[in-house]
Amino acid sequence: MNALFRYHSALLLRSQRWLPPVLVYGALVAVGAQPGDPVLDSLGYAAAALLPVAAWLARICATQEPPAARHVTAAATSPARTHLAALLTAAATAAALGAAGSALVMAMSDWWSADHRTPIAPVPGIVAGLLAVAVCALVGTALGALCTWPLLRSPGWSVMVTALAALLAVVTPGSPAQVVVTGLITGSRAGTAPVLVLPLAAAAVLAAAATAGACALTSRRT
Amino acid sequence: MHLTGVGRRYGALGPWVLRGVDLDVPPGTLMRVSGANGSGKSTLLRLLAGIDAPSEGRVTGRPRTAYVPERFPSSLPFTALGYLTHLGRVHGLRSAVATERARAWLERFGAAGHARTPLRELSKGTSQKVAVAQALLAEPELLILDEAWTGLDVDARAELDRTVGELTASGVAVVYVDHDPRRLAGAVDAAYRVEGAALLPDTGQVHEPAPRVTIVARGRAGAPLPAGLPEDARAELDAAGGATVTVPAAHSDTVLRALLRAEPPWHIRAVREPEAEPSPLSYADLSYVERGAEDR
């Protein structure tokens, strides 16, 4: 698995397919989080922006090997394992990207509540921000895994469904991503950083189920 | 490895591409699969390679497997050596071992000069050599070749033939599809044909006798032939310790190796291709061998 992960990471890095999603994420964060904005608002925005980008990365990683190369790696290990390595690469990249974006946001934001009256404690603030990153990276990867090969094979549909699903995941009440993002924004008004573990657990279960389903299908579709 | 009642179709209601396949692939077998275009040969190979799961039936006892596709994509962002090192690690090798074996196989297939070339810049044939090297450096127990010879130059084709002979002699099972019916013809242990979604024993195949090589050797008088000769080798011994071994050309190296590694080693007096016109080169080789014998 280590070797497969290394192979898929090298593939992503050297192919430069990571560049468009990273640029889009950078642009979204730059537009939405201005220096001096309340930190929790900006963290919520950065996490929400990460979700579609994570889904995009999952789509890239799941389809970055040409079929013949995929067959070669699948024969050497198994189709499910190589797909798992691809999705882990996507999730790790999204998490790293989200962590970097959030760190930048934390450095340039104002550590006060939205009304500038209550200071935000640093440790809960950092934890809440990173939790939101983890939740959005996991939910995004799960959606990306479900909206591409081997479940959805037509690229056009795949892109449309991914975009729609990512939007719904951020705005639908009760979705783990919506809960953490809303939590940060209401926390910003109240002046307390909410540390929400339940959405993280839900996101982890969702990601595990989506990944397991996609991996199980890899040897049934070619 | 064993396939029991294996069937495959694409989609829940699609037509069966293969059905009711019972197949045993014991170690050391060289198996040929033939069939018309689109008959399901490649599907069978993908099932054997573990790339595809059967829609019904079971595949049991899968050994370590390597697969060579017909056309290897050159769009991967690696150099030849970089890709092979990654794949070696995926096959479970350490980086240093993977790189070393990758170099050795590229060298053997005449692509050593392209080790540092990006895959995108390689010709189709050289890409195919990389795909072959990928499978061989893993030292698999089961090798699946889906028209792996396509695109290779003459020397590399011959090298792949020789390698397949060595591998089967050392216990590796090799299953292959090739459009040339003469490919490895004399060395095949089992031949099958995919027809109407069924796998049938291929008896009607045009059997051109494979070119057989004659090896003349001398050992100690009365010494038995060494162990490890291929099953399809035919040997005659005389009382003075002379042996004449004929074997399909693909297995000649295996015979030579067995003879030379025996204790005490046999002396090789000549290697001949009886059916073919002897080329000037083989005469030169012969006289060299004979002179060497006299000098001693």
Contacts between the chains, C-beta under 8 A, distances in Angstrom:
chain1	res1	chain2	res2	distance
A	3	B	86	7.3
A	3	B	89	3.7
A	3	B	90	4.6
A	3	B	92	7.5
A	4	B	90	5.7
A	6	B	86	7.1
A	6	B	89	6.8
A	7	B	86	4.5
A	7	B	87	7.6
A	7	B	89	7.3
A	7	B	90	5.9
A	10	B	78	7.3
A	10	B	82	7.9
A	10	B	86	6.5
A	11	B	76	7.1
A	11	B	77	6.7
A	11	B	78	7.9
A	14	B	77	3.8
A	14	B	78	6.8
A	15	B	77	4.6
A	16	B	77	7.8
A	65	B	76	7.7
A	66	B	73	3.7
A	66	B	75	5.7
A	66	B	76	7.2
A	67	B	73	7.8
A	68	B	69	4.1
A	68	B	70	7.8
A	68	B	71	6.2
A	68	B	72	5.7
A	68	B	73	5.1
A	68	B	131	7.8
A	69	B	72	7.5
A	69	B	73	5.5
A	69	B	76	5.9
A	71	B	46	6.9
A	71	B	49	7.2
A	71	B	51	4.8
A	71	B	67	6.0
A	71	B	69	5.6
A	72	B	67	5.7
A	72	B	68	7.7
A	72	B	69	6.4
A	72	B	72	7.8
A	72	B	87	7.0
A	72	B	131	6.9
A	72	B	134	6.1
A	72	B	135	7.7
A	73	B	87	7.2
A	73	B	90	5.9
A	74	B	49	7.7
A	74	B	50	7.0
A	74	B	51	4.6
A	74	B	67	7.9
A	75	B	49	4.1
A	75	B	50	5.9
A	75	B	51	5.5
A	75	B	65	5.1
A	75	B	66	6.2
A	75	B	67	3.5
A	75	B	144	6.8
A	76	B	65	7.2
A	76	B	66	6.3
A	76	B	67	7.6
A	76	B	87	6.7
A	76	B	90	5.1
A	76	B	91	5.0
A	76	B	138	6.6
A	77	B	90	6.2
A	78	B	50	6.2
A	79	B	50	7.6
A	79	B	51	6.1
A	79	B	52	7.9
A	79	B	53	8.0
A	219	B	50	7.7
A	219	B	51	7.0
A	219	B	52	5.8
A	219	B	53	3.8
A	220	B	52	7.9
A	220	B	53	5.8
A	220	B	55	7.9
A	221	B	10	7.9
A	222	B	10	7.5
A	222	B	46	6.9
A	222	B	51	7.3
A	222	B	52	6.0
